[in-house]
């Protein structure tokens, strides 16, 4: 068999993905080259590489999706292999072909295999020929709106719309009835076109309460193929995975052998080389249906590494060099249980809207495997995926792995940009997840409870206001000037504070004995401050001594208490703010992003909560709604325009009856 040696690897990706590939490549003695967009010029993966090459502007289509720029970067840096990571171009047959044409080793499957399995419609046809059960649906070439609507009716609602190309939940919509189908189809096509350059979609019957199970496979050019067991990726939001684990609580040894055999047979029929994942839906009866194949390494591959003891990136590199896998199926042993959570810069309380900005403080737990590319002061741009870290635990049992991960999340410090840290912790603690019962409907079924689990209490509010008060420069100076007890008169100080985007009014009293009393809602809470450093406070409240980690960032205070991150702002002297949600007739951009659809024009009449504009940010579309009923007075943006958070995009003149 032909060997394809290489010595320097260009990693055609960014962030934690690039750093993950670098780690194994360096251990094996390879040189590493990074690529970067203008938004990533100072990113950690750029600084960690042996060399780095600029490939374009911030937008993915003009940088990380630019195949010509990536090939040119490889030649410029004298790299002789390209690793695509596990996003952006990882499943793009054109990149694999471009590497072949440029005499570069592509660390992944052949362009023929990527093309065969990268399109969901074509992949299903191949799988059906191989006897693999597939979800019933429509994969036809005729994409006419009327044809699609007719096919959806034939399949029966609810129905799934899916982008034929790509993955990661982009271009995917669950449609409950025929009336909602046209808008969902338009939105799915638009998102698929933006993410993958292909607006083609397929339709599938929606299976009620399934589990999302995937089988990790590997093949080499010597005809060998193995599977490395399954991963359960059922806990999802926006059809994107949040929590993954291996093995699945729902898969028996017999079912694992059956699904693994199907997956191995499929990749052998393709003469497949490298890492791949076959994704299935597992229904409550134990029947499984093929959905798609990802012809790349997956984000969640660390849980497989944890239970097998294998380095999957190392296997990729060995296969790409032309070496045999060196593993037989009977060599694969599974040990313990592993769980991974995706820490994302998003706001779960506002429909998981992605967030961008500067991460003022960043400290990861020491006892977990953490994949990330941030440090204090790192900027999270609005152009890429919202995932900023993966936290992975491994234990001898599932309960042990779950407990370790909860403890790690409690210690995670991420100040400055909202994240789903607390939401992940509450998911792991939920009785249904603890029992191993979570399906793809888990978040939908328990969302309200998961969000309410971190609700504010009187003690949370008073602690937040107290920390804001005592961490101010004025309070620090006063404490230094007046140490210990005092006979001076003390007076309660009225405060108005915004705590996690909700405004509260309360009083703070510094007693002569040195204690503090915070009064909220007519109830007083007493605090003893025992120690205060630059980034921590040790206090006693209700007989319990506790520590909090904090950071004063301008007029804001961030602090971590009992695993929950809070942001506080002093509004005592601030003028009242106008309604940001559009109650004043102004619709504002909820994040930095690109306008993909203006849905109204000047003079149109709209109802409250009617869609008026769609924004694309962090690879997802976000529909903005009218805050009031009225007439469109002005449209302040155009299709394709980049906007910043808070920009007024639509102005509505209220109906006279409302005014």
ABEGO torsion letter per residue (X at the ends): XBBBBBABBBBBBBEAAAAAAAAAAAAAGBBBBBBBBAAAAABAAAAABABBBBAEBABAAABAABAAAAAAAAAAAGBABBBAEABEAAABAAAAAAAAAAGBBBBEBBAAAAAAAABAAAAAAAAAAAGBBBBBEBABABABAAAAAAAAAAAEOBBBBBBABEBGGBGBBBBABAAAAAAAAAAAAAAAAAAAGBABBBBBBBBBGBBBBBBBBBBBAAGBBBBAEBBBAABBBGGBBABBBOBBAABBAAAAAAAAAAAAAAAAAAGBBEBBBBBBBBBAAGBBBBABBBBBBBAAAAAAAAAAGBBAAAAAAAAAAGBBAGBBAAABBBBEBBBBBBBBBBBAABGGBBBBEBBABBBBBAABBBBBABBBGBBBBAABBABABBBBBBBABAAAAAAAAAAAAAABBBBGBBBAAAAAAAAAABAAAAAGABBAAAAAAAAAAAAAAABBBAAAAAAAAAAAAAABAAAAAAAAABBEBBABBBBBBBBBBBBGGBBBBBBBBBBAAGBBBBBBGGBBBBBBBABBBAABBBBBBGGBBBBBBBBBBEABBBBBBGGBBBBBBBAAABBBBBBAAGAAGBBBBABBEBBABBABBBGBBBBBGBBABBBBBGGBBBBBBBABBEBBABBABBBGBBBBBGBBABBBBBBAAAX
